[in-house]
Amino acid sequence: MKILIINPNTSVETTEQIQLVAERAATNDTVIECVTAPFGVKTIKTLEDLPLAIEAVLSIIDKRAYTVDAVVIAAFSDPGLS
């Protein structure tokens, strides 16, 4: 199984931490790939930050959704999930 985890923030450091935690939780036959939002804010802090985060998440899903078995949005508000 291949899982794509999207960090909707632009913080590469956060993405790296997400990758480590996900790999520890994954089974041996699971491939984890984490990606950072290509644009937006370093951390989503306000409702005003969400539209740009949603756009970034959807841009990744648009390009990658059919190359993986599952997509996870790693944020408290699941921007782009609708």
N, C-alpha and C positions, 0 to 999 in steps of 0.2 A: 504494500500500500504506500502511496506517495501523498503526503499531506503538505499543502502550502499554507504557511502561517503568515498573515499580513500584519505588520505593525503599521497602523495608519498615521503614526507620528513619523517625523523625519529623524529621530534619534537612532543612529546606528548602534550606539552602546546598548540601548534598550532592546533592539533587535537581536543583538548578540546574546544578551541574557535570556531572552525568550527562546532562542535556539538551544541553549544549554539545558534549560529546564525541560523543554519538549523532548530533546534527545534522551534525557534520563528517564522520561516517562514512557517512551516509545518501546515497542517490541522490536526484536532483532530484524524482523522483515518489514519494518516501517521506515520509510525515508522521509525525513523532515527537512523542508526547505523554508527558511524564513526570509522575508523580503521587507525592506523599509519603504515607506511611501516615497515616491520620487519627488514630491513637492508637498507643501503644506507647512504645518507648524511643528516645532520640535516636540512639544507636548500639547495635547488637547486639554485646555483648561476651561474653556467657556463654550456656550452654545454657539457663539459666533465663529468658533474654530471648526465646527462640525461640517459645514457645507464643503469646505476645501478638503477636509479629510475624506468625506464621502466621495468626492470627485477622484481623489488619489486612489482610494480602494477600488472603485469601479474601473479605473484605468488598468489596474493590475489584473483584476478578475477578467476583464474583457480580453486581455492578452493570454492569460494563463489557465483559466478555468478548465479547459478541455485537455490540459496536459497533466492533470493531477486527479486523484480520487476524491479529495476533500479539500475545502478551503476553510480556514479558521481566521477570524478577525480578532486580533489580540488587543482589544480595548474594552473599557467598561461599558461603552454605549453602543458597541457594534456598528460603527458608522459604515453605511453602505448596505446594510442588511435590511432589505425591504421587499 
